């Protein structure tokens, strides 16, 4: 039995002990598990019963809290909620369901009272909404009657004006009617205030009654007037009487409603106290159950822990005995035997005297010893073969230490032939070190390159000189790398050294030959360059570099065709496959061209005559060489001849032929790129009288002066032509709107109307202008001039000395803009501008963080206009700076007033125009403004568009940095709509980016807008700038912006622009109260 046990494997013995222990532990755990199950069932039954009761109570409490919250919301919004009936009915049903299951009699009675009060609230709220609808219907009806009256009296006024009779009476009637309209607006506003008042009993309703009484008396005036007017007056009087009746009913309903609201508040307070008491009792019961369960499980866990500790100690003792018996004793025997085995006794047998796994190890070690003995013999043979291979390498194979002398540890036999030294003299620096053989002038560079390669763990290649024993200097090429064994200090360099003296001499000769060739290439006046089979430039001479304006290293390595030969003079692209410089590479032929251009670095073309020829190598074309010279002078002479053919000899202006060519070109650009243009046809008025009175020579001089004045009035991109006689034609390019054409025409009229002084003669003339702007891309060229000629005819027919457009729509648009520009001048004098303020909120905390001041124009006829309606016209007419200065002063003054009242609003943001920013006194004007208004610089934020920012002069940028140091913040408005430069944002002091509302509006629908918004936010974050989203109108937009960590939000969802008084009431007073 003992022998059989001894022959068992060690692992089997261990498993036998483990199985025995598992059986013992399992039996113990079964007994313990049954005890735990019994205890668990008892605890579970008690806990489930109590928890079910607590769950039911908690559920009713949550339902009651939700209903209470809904009732609070409805009672706060009863005047505007369109779903009040439906939601109220649902809440009443939910209250009834909860009341049915209530066992507590006190709570049941409170809920009954609460439900009854809420039902009465629904009835009064419904009555109040009906009254609101009745008031709205009365207001609409009164507005319609007043509009009918205004139309009737306006028609009478027009008829009287046409008949030439007095219209003062009708004017007085219109004033009365306007007063009626304002009274109805005041009454409607006061009724709204009355309905929304927190305490209608204390509201001053006498003002409302007085206004109704006053309106009723004033209506008697038109009731006694003409019959047509009296009919409408009586209807308005009826509406006033109905207003009075409804106001009485409104007061009654509001009083009843407020009484019910007070009852709801009292009942809710009592309910909350009862619910809080129930919740406290439930929480106490739950805590008691938890404590009992915790105590039970702590006791069970302590018993289990003690049992497991005893088991673990028994297992550890048993395992220690097994390891000592079956592992430690055999391992000591094996260690003693292995220590006796060396390189000379690899075949010595190992005997452990065991029958278990150690027998397998014994056999494996004996087999490994035999294989090691065989491998050792093969290694000796391999070393002999390696030595023979190294000796046949055409160079020195070496291995050295990485020290200052490069101490050689191994050198092949070739070392003696190359250096004249025996290897024994150099190995281990016995007589001379290898570093001493390196030429002194090269030694330092070799050391630097080797150390750098070792540090970067890469191979190194070197070329340097050595000094042989006989003093001869030889060039060698060395290639090697560092082999790391234990540490950096123990690195070994292995490599090969070759004699390259002969190759070096050949390279020097080649370099000398290339130098002579380069001198010849650089000193010729012809431009010469070459490129390979892929069109990449390989060389260029000095003459070519100077003519092209490039440095040689800017051309070499670049695609020749794309850089300097990409297109014709007119911009037509030259395909690379048709380029005569590239053709020799494909067909091997030579080409001569003299009607193309090369393009300079500055983007200017110049005409050249060039010859291109293939470069042959190994019987195939490997590139092309081009020689060229500048033929600008030759072309200039040709152009002078051409100028005479296309220009008017008297004025030097383009003639009719040239004009038609230019017109053809702008028409093509209009069709291809939507570049709008206008054609002005000018005819001088009274020019024939000048010829008849003063003679044709005087008329010719007058035409020359007219041409000079017209050229000074137009832009360089515009084309002015003389068609013949006293007729001129003008092409105005790059129009943005019809007003651009009208503005230029007005300017031309002004310059021509000024007096001309010619040979002591003062001459006055006028000009008539016909303007045509194409409305469709299908317009023919000949139709453009004919339509402009028709417009010119209309101008002369209208009285001369004026301009007209072809088409009524353009004329209407022009007159509209002229009217607004005139009204702007009056608006500045009459103080018709006013400011509104819009809040900016923190995206996370929803706190007020800033205010933006927005200008509005109270136009006497068109009503309130926003900046988009008049700013562009103000910029064109030169009035934008006056308006912007007014806005800046008024906004700062208002901010100072709020500061004095201790309101906290962050900063006030004000938009600046380009003329303000680029004004030389920009910095001084801002500092003076702060001094005059007393506003702290830390409360001011100045906004301007990214285009204005990028066009700022150096002085302006310095001013921005100075003002920023004072504490003023600067923001980029409408970010993303211009052409921002990231370097500008980085270099200059910008504190805030405002994402234009164009990208926020569809951020949840359009992926591109979403990506732009995310990129703008990420850019602002990376540059540590505050990011503001403009135009936020929906909660979905807010969620998107919060997800991507936008800082501030501004838009109609948070607040419309309002007056200073309303802004103070809505936002600032709350902050002070809080």
LOLUM-673168 format. One record per residue (C-alpha): residue in one letter; x, y, z. Coordinates in steps of 0.25 Angstrom, whole numbers, padded with zeros to 4 digits, always signed. Layout:
LOLUM-673168
AXYZ
...
This chain:
LOLUM-673168
X+0000+0000+0000
X+0011+0010+0004
X+0019+0006-0009
X+0006+0009-0017
X+0004+0022-0010
X+0019+0026-0013
X+0017+0024-0028
X+0005+0033-0028
X+0008+0047-0035
X+0010+0059-0026
X-0002+0066-0032
X-0010+0054-0029
X-0006+0054-0015
X-0010+0068-0013
X-0023+0066-0020
X-0027+0055-0010
X-0024+0064+0002
X-0032+0075-0005
X-0044+0066-0008
X-0044+0062+0007
X-0045+0076+0012
X-0055+0080+0002
X-0064+0069+0007
X-0063+0074+0021
X-0065+0088+0017
X-0077+0085+0009
X-0084+0077+0020
X-0082+0089+0030
X-0087+0099+0019
X-0100+0090+0017
X-0103+0091+0032
X-0100+0106+0032
X-0108+0109+0019
X-0121+0102+0025
X-0119+0111+0038
X-0118+0124+0029
X-0130+0120+0020
X-0139+0119+0032
X-0134+0132+0038
X-0136+0139+0024
X-0150+0134+0022
X-0154+0139+0035
X-0148+0153+0033
X-0153+0154+0019
X-0167+0151+0023
X-0167+0163+0033
X-0159+0172+0024
X-0168+0170+0012
X-0181+0173+0020
X-0176+0186+0025
X-0169+0190+0012
X-0182+0188+0004
X-0189+0197+0014
X-0178+0208+0013
X-0178+0206-0003
X-0193+0209-0004
X-0191+0221+0005
X-0180+0227-0003
X-0187+0225-0016
X-0199+0232-0011
X-0190+0243-0006
X-0183+0245-0019
X-0196+0245-0027
X-0201+0256-0017
X-0188+0264-0019
X-0189+0263-0034
X-0204+0267-0034
X-0200+0279-0025
X-0189+0283-0034
X-0199+0283-0046
X-0209+0291-0038
X-0198+0302-0035
X-0194+0302-0049
X-0208+0304-0054
X-0212+0315-0044
X-0200+0323-0048
X-0203+0322-0063
X-0218+0322-0064
X-0218+0334-0072
X-0210+0329-0084
X-0212+0313-0083
X-0220+0308-0095
X-0221+0294-0089
X-0226+0298-0075
X-0239+0291-0076
X-0233+0277-0081
X-0222+0278-0070
X-0232+0282-0059
X-0241+0271-0062
X-0230+0261-0062
X-0225+0266-0049
X-0239+0266-0042
X-0240+0251-0047
X-0226+0248-0041
X-0230+0255-0027
X-0243+0246-0027
X-0235+0233-0029
X-0225+0237-0018
X-0237+0241-0008
X-0244+0228-0010
X-0232+0220-0004
X-0229+0229+0008
X-0231+0223+0022
X-0227+0235+0030
X-0240+0243+0032
X-0233+0256+0034
X-0225+0255+0021
X-0238+0250+0014
X-0246+0263+0019
X-0234+0272+0015
X-0234+0265+0001
X-0249+0267-0001
X-0247+0282+0002
X-0235+0284-0007
X-0242+0277-0019
X-0255+0286-0017
X-0246+0298-0017
X-0239+0294-0029
X-0252+0291-0037
X-0257+0305-0033
X-0244+0311-0038
X-0246+0304-0052
X-0260+0310-0053
X-0255+0325-0050
X-0242+0323-0059
X-0251+0319-0071
X-0260+0331-0069
X-0248+0340-0068
X-0243+0334-0082
X-0256+0337-0088
X-0256+0351-0083
X-0241+0352-0089
X-0247+0347-0103
X-0258+0357-0102
X-0248+0369-0099
X-0240+0364-0111
X-0252+0363-0120
X-0256+0378-0116
X-0241+0383-0119
X-0241+0376-0133
X-0254+0382-0136
X-0251+0396-0131
X-0238+0395-0139
X-0245+0391-0152
X-0255+0403-0150
X-0244+0413-0148
X-0237+0407-0161
X-0249+0409-0169
X-0251+0423-0164
X-0236+0426-0167
X-0238+0421-0181
X-0251+0429-0183
X-0244+0442-0179
X-0232+0439-0186
X-0240+0437-0199
X-0247+0450-0196
X-0234+0457-0194
X-0228+0452-0207
X-0241+0457-0215
X-0240+0471-0208
X-0225+0472-0211
X-0228+0468-0226
X-0239+0479-0226
X-0230+0489-0219
X-0240+0491-0207
X-0235+0493-0193
X-0232+0479-0186
X-0230+0485-0172
X-0243+0479-0167
X-0240+0465-0171
X-0226+0467-0165
X-0232+0470-0152
X-0242+0458-0153
X-0230+0449-0156
X-0223+0454-0143
X-0236+0451-0135
X-0236+0437-0140
X-0222+0435-0137
X-0225+0439-0123
X-0236+0429-0123
X-0227+0418-0127
X-0217+0422-0116
X-0228+0422-0106
X-0232+0408-0110
X-0218+0403-0109
X-0217+0409-0095
X-0230+0403-0091
X-0225+0389-0096
X-0212+0391-0089
X-0219+0395-0076
X-0229+0383-0076
X-0217+0374-0078
X-0210+0380-0066
X-0223+0378-0058
X-0224+0364-0062
X-0209+0360-0059
X-0209+0369-0046
X-0205+0361-0034
X-0216+0369-0025
X-0228+0374-0034
X-0235+0380-0022
X-0223+0389-0020
X-0221+0392-0034
X-0224+0406-0039
X-0236+0403-0048
X-0241+0417-0047
X-0231+0421-0058
X-0237+0410-0067
X-0251+0416-0064
X-0246+0430-0067
X-0240+0426-0080
X-0253+0420-0084
X-0261+0432-0080
X-0252+0441-0087
X-0252+0433-0100
X-0267+0433-0099
X-0268+0448-0098
X-0258+0450-0110
X-0266+0441-0119
X-0277+0451-0118
X-0269+0460-0127
X-0270+0451-0139
X-0284+0445-0136
X-0289+0459-0138
X-0281+0460-0151
X-0284+0456-0165
X-0293+0444-0167
X-0283+0435-0173
X-0274+0438-0161
X-0285+0438-0150
X-0288+0424-0154
X-0274+0419-0150
X-0274+0428-0138
X-0287+0422-0132
X-0281+0408-0134
X-0269+0412-0126
X-0277+0418-0115
X-0285+0405-0114
X-0271+0397-0113
X-0267+0407-0102
X-0280+0404-0094
X-0278+0389-0096
X-0264+0391-0091
X-0270+0397-0078
X-0280+0385-0076
X-0269+0375-0078
X-0259+0382-0068
X-0270+0382-0057
X-0271+0367-0060
X-0256+0365-0060
X-0254+0371-0046
X-0265+0362-0040
X-0258+0349-0047
X-0244+0353-0042
X-0249+0356-0028
X-0255+0342-0027
X-0243+0335-0034
X-0233+0341-0024
X-0242+0336-0012
X-0242+0322-0018
X-0227+0323-0020
X-0225+0327-0005
X-0234+0315-0001
X-0225+0306-0010
X-0212+0311-0003
X-0218+0309+0011
X-0222+0295+0007
X-0209+0291+0001
X-0201+0296+0013
X-0209+0287+0022
X-0208+0275+0012
X-0193+0277+0012
X-0192+0276+0027
X-0200+0263+0027
X-0191+0257+0016
X-0178+0261+0023
X-0183+0255+0036
X-0186+0242+0028
X-0173+0242+0021
X-0165+0243+0035
X-0173+0232+0041
X-0170+0223+0028
X-0155+0227+0029
X-0154+0223+0044
X-0160+0209+0041
X-0151+0207+0029
X-0139+0210+0038
X-0143+0200+0049
X-0145+0189+0039
X-0131+0192+0033
X-0125+0192+0047
X-0131+0178+0050
X-0126+0172+0037
X-0112+0178+0039
X-0111+0172+0053
X-0115+0158+0048
X-0105+0158+0036
X-0094+0163+0045
X-0096+0151+0054
X-0097+0141+0043
X-0084+0147+0036
X-0076+0146+0049
X-0079+0131+0050
X-0076+0128+0035
X-0063+0136+0037
X-0058+0128+0049
X-0061+0115+0042
X-0054+0119+0029
X-0042+0124+0037
X-0040+0110+0043
X-0042+0103+0030
X-0031+0112+0023
X-0021+0109+0034
X-0023+0094+0033
X-0021+0095+0017
X-0008+0104+0019
X-0002+0094+0029
X-0005+0082+0020
X+0001+0089+0008
X+0013+0093+0015
X+0015+0078+0019
X+0013+0073+0004
X+0023+0084-0002
X+0034+0080+0008
X+0032+0066+0005
X+0031+0066-0010
X+0038+0078-0015
X+0048+0084-0005
X+0056+0071-0003
X+0057+0067-0018
X+0061+0081-0022
X+0073+0081-0012
X+0078+0068-0018
X+0076+0074-0033
X+0084+0087-0029
X+0096+0079-0024
X+0097+0071-0037
X+0095+0082-0046
X+0106+0091-0040
X+0116+0080-0043
X+0113+0080-0058
X+0121+0090-0066
X+0125+0092-0081
X+0134+0080-0080
X+0124+0070-0073
X+0112+0073-0081
X+0109+0058-0083
X+0109+0055-0068
X+0097+0048-0063
X+0087+0053-0053
X+0081+0043-0043
X+0070+0047-0033
X+0064+0034-0029
X+0049+0037-0030
X+0037+0031-0037
X+0028+0043-0038
X+0029+0056-0047
X+0043+0057-0042
X+0046+0045-0051
X+0041+0053-0063
X+0050+0065-0060
X+0062+0055-0058
X+0060+0049-0072
X+0058+0063-0078
X+0071+0069-0072
X+0079+0057-0076
X+0074+0059-0091
X+0076+0074-0090
X+0091+0071-0086
X+0093+0062-0098
X+0087+0073-0108
X+0096+0084-0101
X+0108+0076-0103
X+0105+0074-0118
X+0101+0089-0120
X+0115+0093-0113
X+0122+0085-0124
X+0114+0091-0135
X+0117+0105-0129
X+0132+0103-0130
X+0130+0099-0145
X+0122+0112-0147
X+0132+0121-0141
X+0143+0116-0150
X+0133+0118-0162
X+0130+0133-0157
X+0145+0136-0156
X+0147+0131-0170
X+0135+0140-0175
X+0140+0152-0168
X+0154+0151-0174
X+0148+0151-0188
X+0140+0164-0186
X+0147+0175-0195
X+0149+0184-0183
X+0151+0184-0168
X+0141+0177-0159
X+0142+0182-0145
X+0136+0182-0131
X+0140+0193-0121
X+0136+0199-0108
X+0128+0212-0108
X+0139+0220-0101
X+0147+0233-0105
X+0158+0224-0111
X+0148+0214-0118
X+0156+0203-0112
X+0157+0192-0122
X+0153+0178-0117
X+0153+0171-0130
X+0159+0175-0144
X+0159+0166-0157
X+0172+0164-0165
X+0168+0174-0175
X+0172+0185-0164
X+0187+0183-0167
X+0186+0185-0182
X+0178+0198-0180
X+0186+0205-0169
X+0200+0198-0169
X+0198+0195-0154
X+0197+0181-0149
X+0184+0177-0141
X+0192+0174-0129
X+0197+0188-0128
X+0183+0194-0128
X+0174+0184-0120
X+0172+0189-0106
X+0180+0201-0109
X+0193+0193-0107
X+0202+0203-0115
X+0192+0212-0122
X+0177+0215-0121
X+0168+0215-0133
X+0164+0229-0130
X+0179+0234-0133
X+0178+0228-0147
X+0167+0238-0150
X+0171+0251-0157
X+0171+0262-0146
X+0162+0271-0154
X+0151+0260-0155
X+0152+0254-0141
X+0142+0263-0134
X+0132+0262-0145
X+0133+0247-0145
X+0131+0246-0130
X+0119+0255-0130
X+0112+0247-0141
X+0115+0234-0134
X+0110+0239-0120
X+0097+0245-0127
X+0094+0231-0134
X+0097+0223-0121
X+0087+0233-0113
X+0076+0231-0123
X+0078+0216-0124
X+0080+0216-0140
X+0091+0212-0149
X+0102+0222-0153
X+0109+0224-0166
X+0122+0233-0167
X+0132+0238-0177
X+0146+0243-0172
X+0161+0242-0174
X+0171+0233-0167
X+0186+0234-0166
X+0194+0221-0169
X+0207+0217-0163
X+0215+0223-0174
X+0207+0236-0173
X+0198+0234-0186
X+0184+0240-0184
X+0173+0231-0188
X+0158+0233-0189
X+0149+0223-0182
X+0134+0220-0181
X+0129+0214-0168
X+0116+0208-0165
X+0112+0202-0152
X+0103+0202-0140
X+0103+0201-0125
X+0099+0187-0118
X+0094+0189-0104
X+0097+0178-0094
X+0095+0182-0080
X+0095+0198-0079
X+0099+0210-0087
X+0113+0209-0081
X+0114+0195-0087
X+0111+0198-0101
X+0119+0191-0112
X+0120+0197-0126
X+0120+0187-0138
X+0122+0191-0152
X+0131+0191-0165
X+0141+0201-0171
X+0143+0202-0186
X+0154+0209-0194
X+0147+0220-0203
X+0159+0228-0206
X+0158+0225-0221
X+0143+0228-0221
X+0145+0241-0214
X+0155+0246-0224
X+0145+0243-0235
X+0134+0251-0228
X+0143+0263-0226
X+0146+0262-0241
X+0131+0262-0244
X+0128+0273-0235
X+0139+0282-0242
X+0133+0279-0255
X+0119+0282-0250
X+0124+0296-0245
X+0129+0299-0258
X+0115+0296-0264
X+0108+0303-0253
X+0116+0316-0256
X+0113+0315-0271
X+0098+0313-0267
X+0097+0325-0257
X+0104+0335-0265
X+0096+0334-0278
X+0085+0345-0280
X+0075+0334-0285
X+0066+0328-0274
X+0068+0313-0273
X+0062+0302-0265
X+0060+0287-0266
X+0050+0277-0260
X+0049+0262-0259
X+0039+0252-0266
X+0029+0256-0255
X+0030+0271-0258
X+0037+0274-0245
X+0048+0285-0246
X+0062+0280-0244
X+0070+0292-0247
X+0068+0307-0251
X+0079+0318-0254
X+0080+0332-0248
X+0074+0339-0260
X+0062+0330-0259
X+0060+0332-0244
X+0061+0348-0246
X+0051+0348-0257
X+0041+0339-0249
X+0044+0346-0236
X+0046+0333-0229
X+0058+0328-0221
X+0064+0315-0227
X+0060+0307-0215
X+0046+0311-0217
X+0045+0306-0231
X+0054+0293-0230
X+0046+0281-0225
X+0032+0288-0229
X+0023+0284-0241
X+0028+0294-0252
X+0015+0294-0260
X+0006+0297-0247
X+0016+0308-0242
X+0019+0317-0254
X+0012+0312-0267
X-0002+0308-0262
X-0010+0317-0271
X-0011+0327-0282
X-0011+0342-0281
X-0026+0343-0280
X-0027+0332-0269
X-0030+0321-0278
X-0024+0308-0272
X-0013+0301-0280
X-0015+0285-0278
X-0002+0279-0274
X-0003+0269-0285
X-0004+0281-0296
X+0008+0288-0289
X+0019+0290-0300
X+0029+0290-0289
X+0025+0276-0284
X+0022+0270-0298
X+0037+0267-0301
X+0037+0257-0290
X+0025+0249-0296
X+0029+0250-0311
X+0044+0253-0311
X+0042+0265-0320
X+0047+0280-0319
X+0037+0292-0318
X+0038+0307-0321
X+0026+0315-0315
X+0025+0331-0315
X+0010+0333-0311
X+0010+0329-0296
X+0013+0335-0283
X+0021+0330-0270
X+0015+0335-0257
X+0024+0342-0247
X+0023+0340-0232
X+0015+0352-0229
X+0004+0347-0239
X+0008+0355-0251
X+0009+0349-0264
X+0020+0353-0275
X+0021+0349-0289
X+0032+0339-0293
X+0038+0333-0305
X+0043+0319-0301
X+0050+0306-0307
X+0048+0293-0300
X+0056+0280-0303
X+0057+0266-0297
X+0068+0261-0288
X+0072+0247-0292
X+0078+0237-0282
X+0080+0222-0285
X+0073+0223-0298
X+0060+0229-0292
X+0055+0243-0289
X+0058+0246-0274
X+0053+0260-0274
X+0053+0274-0282
X+0061+0286-0282
X+0055+0300-0286
X+0062+0313-0290
X+0054+0326-0290
X+0055+0341-0291
X+0045+0352-0287
X+0038+0358-0300
X+0030+0369-0292
X+0036+0380-0300
X+0032+0374-0313
X+0018+0371-0308
X+0018+0386-0303
X+0020+0391-0316
X+0009+0382-0322
X+0000+0386-0311
X+0002+0401-0314
X-0002+0398-0328
X-0014+0391-0323
X-0017+0402-0313
X-0019+0411-0325
X-0029+0402-0331
X-0037+0400-0318
X-0037+0414-0312
X-0042+0428-0315
X-0031+0437-0320
X-0037+0450-0314
X-0040+0445-0299
X-0031+0433-0299
X-0043+0425-0294
X-0047+0411-0299
X-0055+0413-0312
X-0068+0405-0316
X-0060+0393-0321
X-0053+0392-0308
X-0066+0395-0300
X-0073+0383-0307
X-0061+0374-0303
X-0062+0378-0289
X-0077+0376-0289
X-0076+0362-0294
X-0066+0359-0283
X-0075+0364-0272
X-0087+0357-0278
X-0079+0344-0277
X-0075+0346-0263
X-0089+0350-0259
X-0094+0337-0265
X-0083+0328-0259
X-0081+0335-0245
X-0093+0343-0243
X-0085+0356-0243
X-0095+0367-0245
X-0092+0379-0253
X-0099+0392-0258
X-0098+0399-0271
X-0099+0415-0271
X-0101+0422-0284
X-0098+0437-0283
X-0101+0448-0293
X-0096+0462-0290
X-0108+0472-0290
X-0106+0486-0297
X-0092+0481-0304
X-0097+0485-0317
X-0099+0499-0312
X-0084+0499-0308
X-0079+0495-0322
X-0088+0505-0328
X-0085+0517-0319
X-0070+0514-0316
X-0065+0505-0327
X-0062+0491-0329
X-0047+0492-0323
X-0054+0497-0310
X-0064+0485-0311
X-0052+0476-0312
X-0045+0481-0300
X-0058+0481-0292
X-0060+0466-0296
X-0046+0463-0290
X-0049+0470-0277
X-0062+0462-0276
X-0054+0449-0278
X-0044+0453-0267
X-0055+0456-0257
X-0063+0443-0260
X-0050+0435-0258
X-0048+0442-0245
X-0062+0438-0241
X-0062+0423-0244
X-0054+0412-0238
X-0042+0405-0245
X-0050+0393-0248
X-0061+0401-0256
X-0060+0403-0271
X-0062+0417-0277
X-0063+0418-0292
X-0066+0429-0302
X-0076+0423-0312
X-0075+0436-0321
X-0079+0451-0321
X-0084+0454-0307
X-0088+0440-0303
X-0081+0432-0293
X-0083+0418-0287
X-0079+0412-0274
X-0079+0398-0269
X-0080+0398-0254
X-0075+0384-0248
X-0078+0377-0235
X-0091+0383-0231
X-0097+0379-0218
X-0110+0386-0220
X-0118+0396-0229
X-0114+0407-0219
X-0099+0405-0223
X-0103+0409-0238
X-0111+0421-0233
X-0100+0426-0224
X-0090+0426-0235
X-0100+0432-0245
X-0103+0443-0235
X-0088+0445-0233
X-0086+0447-0248
X-0097+0457-0249
X-0091+0465-0238
X-0077+0465-0244
X-0082+0468-0258
X-0091+0480-0253
X-0079+0487-0247
X-0074+0498-0256
X-0063+0496-0266
X-0052+0507-0268
X-0046+0506-0282
X-0038+0517-0288
X-0044+0527-0279
X-0058+0522-0283
X-0067+0517-0272
X-0076+0506-0277
X-0088+0499-0270
X-0094+0486-0276
X-0102+0475-0271
X-0103+0460-0274
X-0114+0450-0275
X-0112+0436-0271
X-0119+0423-0275
X-0116+0411-0266
X-0118+0396-0269
X-0116+0385-0259
X-0118+0371-0265
X-0129+0363-0259
X-0127+0350-0266
X-0115+0342-0271
X-0121+0340-0284
X-0120+0355-0288
X-0113+0357-0301
X-0101+0367-0302
X-0108+0376-0313
X-0120+0377-0304
X-0112+0382-0292
X-0108+0395-0300
X-0122+0396-0306
X-0129+0396-0292
X-0119+0406-0286
X-0122+0415-0298
X-0137+0414-0295
X-0134+0418-0281
X-0126+0430-0286
X-0138+0434-0294
X-0147+0433-0282
X-0137+0442-0275
X-0136+0453-0286
X-0152+0452-0287
X-0153+0454-0272
X-0145+0468-0273
X-0130+0465-0275
X-0120+0466-0264
X-0124+0453-0257
X-0123+0438-0258
X-0134+0427-0259
X-0133+0412-0259
X-0139+0402-0269
X-0151+0396-0262
X-0160+0401-0251
X-0156+0391-0240
X-0141+0397-0240
X-0146+0411-0240
X-0155+0408-0228
X-0144+0401-0220
X-0135+0413-0223
X-0145+0423-0219
X-0148+0415-0206
X-0133+0416-0202
X-0132+0430-0205
X-0144+0433-0197
X-0139+0425-0185
X-0125+0432-0186
X-0132+0446-0186
X-0140+0441-0174
X-0127+0437-0167
X-0122+0451-0167
X-0135+0456-0161
X-0135+0444-0150
X-0122+0449-0145
X-0127+0463-0143
X-0141+0459-0137
X-0135+0448-0128
X-0144+0437-0134
X-0134+0426-0130
X-0135+0419-0117
X-0129+0407-0110
X-0134+0393-0106
X-0126+0383-0097
X-0126+0368-0098
X-0120+0359-0087
X-0109+0349-0087
X-0110+0337-0078
X-0100+0327-0073
X-0103+0314-0080
X-0102+0305-0067
X-0106+0314-0056
X-0116+0322-0064
X-0111+0335-0057
X-0111+0348-0064
X-0097+0350-0069
X-0098+0362-0078
X-0106+0372-0087
X-0106+0375-0101
X-0110+0389-0105
X-0118+0389-0119
X-0122+0402-0127
X-0136+0404-0132
X-0142+0415-0141
X-0156+0420-0138
X-0159+0424-0152
X-0171+0434-0153
X-0177+0427-0165
X-0171+0412-0165
X-0172+0410-0150
X-0160+0403-0142
X-0149+0399-0151
X-0138+0389-0148
X-0123+0392-0152
X-0124+0382-0163
X-0134+0392-0170
X-0125+0404-0170
X-0110+0401-0165
X-0106+0398-0179
X-0111+0411-0185
X-0105+0419-0173
X-0091+0412-0177
X-0093+0416-0191
X-0097+0431-0188
X-0086+0433-0177
X-0095+0434-0166
X-0092+0421-0158
X-0081+0427-0149
X-0091+0438-0144
X-0101+0427-0141
X-0091+0418-0134
X-0085+0429-0126
X-0099+0432-0121
X-0102+0417-0117
X-0089+0416-0110
X-0091+0429-0102
X-0106+0425-0098
X-0103+0411-0095
X-0091+0415-0085
X-0100+0426-0079
X-0111+0415-0076
X-0101+0405-0071
X-0095+0416-0061
X-0109+0419-0056
X-0112+0404-0053
X-0098+0403-0046
X-0102+0415-0037
X-0115+0407-0033
X-0106+0395-0029
X-0111+0386-0040
X-0102+0374-0044
X-0103+0371-0059
X-0088+0367-0063
X-0084+0375-0075
X-0092+0384-0085
X-0088+0380-0100
X-0089+0390-0110
X-0086+0389-0125
X-0076+0397-0132
X-0075+0401-0147
X-0062+0400-0156
X-0061+0415-0156
X-0061+0416-0141
X-0050+0405-0139
X-0041+0410-0150
X-0042+0425-0146
X-0029+0430-0141
X-0035+0436-0129
X-0042+0422-0125
X-0034+0420-0112
X-0036+0435-0108
X-0051+0435-0111
X-0054+0422-0103
X-0045+0428-0091
X-0053+0441-0092
X-0066+0434-0092
X-0063+0426-0079
X-0059+0439-0073
X-0071+0447-0077
X-0081+0436-0073
X-0073+0431-0061
X-0075+0416-0065
X-0064+0407-0060
X-0056+0400-0071
X-0058+0387-0065
X-0073+0388-0069
X-0071+0391-0084
X-0071+0381-0095
X-0068+0385-0109
X-0073+0377-0121
X-0069+0377-0136
X-0070+0368-0147
X-0058+0359-0151
X-0056+0366-0164
X-0054+0380-0157
X-0045+0373-0147
X-0036+0367-0158
X-0035+0380-0166
X-0031+0388-0153
X-0018+0397-0155
X-0006+0395-0146
X-0010+0407-0138
X-0024+0401-0136
X-0018+0388-0131
X-0009+0396-0121
X-0022+0403-0117
X-0029+0390-0115
X-0018+0385-0106
X-0017+0398-0098
X-0032+0398-0095
X-0032+0383-0092
X-0022+0386-0081
X-0031+0396-0075
X-0042+0385-0073
X-0050+0386-0086
X-0054+0373-0092
X-0054+0371-0107
X-0064+0362-0115
X-0064+0356-0129
X-0079+0358-0134
X-0086+0349-0144
X-0074+0339-0143
X-0074+0329-0155
X-0080+0339-0165
X-0067+0346-0169
X-0053+0341-0172
X-0046+0339-0158
X-0031+0337-0157
X-0028+0329-0145
X-0014+0336-0144
X-0022+0349-0142
X-0030+0343-0130
X-0017+0337-0124
X-0009+0350-0125
X-0019+0360-0121
X-0027+0362-0108
X-0041+0356-0111
X-0049+0352-0100
X-0062+0346-0106
X-0067+0339-0118
X-0082+0341-0122
X-0087+0330-0132
X-0096+0336-0142
X-0111+0332-0141
X-0110+0327-0155
X-0103+0315-0150
X-0111+0313-0137
X-0125+0314-0144
X-0124+0300-0151
X-0114+0294-0142
X-0123+0282-0138
X-0127+0280-0153
X-0115+0282-0162
X-0102+0275-0159
X-0093+0285-0166
X-0099+0296-0156
X-0097+0287-0144
X-0082+0284-0148
X-0079+0299-0150
X-0085+0302-0137
X-0077+0291-0130
X-0064+0296-0137
X-0067+0310-0133
X-0069+0306-0118
X-0057+0297-0118
X-0048+0308-0124
X-0053+0318-0114
X-0050+0307-0103
X-0036+0304-0108
X-0033+0319-0108
X-0039+0321-0094
X-0050+0330-0100
X-0064+0332-0095
X-0074+0327-0105
X-0087+0333-0107
X-0099+0327-0115
X-0108+0337-0122
X-0122+0334-0126
X-0126+0323-0117
X-0141+0321-0118
X-0143+0306-0114
X-0140+0297-0103
X-0134+0287-0113
X-0124+0298-0117
X-0121+0300-0102
X-0119+0285-0100
X-0109+0284-0112
X-0101+0296-0107
X-0100+0291-0093
X-0096+0277-0098
X-0084+0284-0105
X-0081+0294-0093
X-0085+0307-0099
X-0083+0318-0088
X-0094+0328-0090
X-0108+0328-0097
X-0115+0340-0104
X-0128+0339-0111
X-0144+0341-0111
X-0145+0328-0102
X-0138+0336-0091
X-0143+0350-0094
X-0147+0359-0105
X-0140+0373-0107
X-0148+0383-0098
X-0147+0397-0093
X-0138+0401-0081
X-0150+0402-0072
X-0155+0389-0075
X-0142+0382-0075
X-0140+0388-0061
X-0153+0382-0056
X-0152+0369-0062
X-0137+0365-0059
X-0130+0375-0051
X-0140+0377-0039
X-0140+0362-0037
X-0125+0362-0035
X-0125+0373-0024
X-0137+0366-0017
X-0130+0353-0017
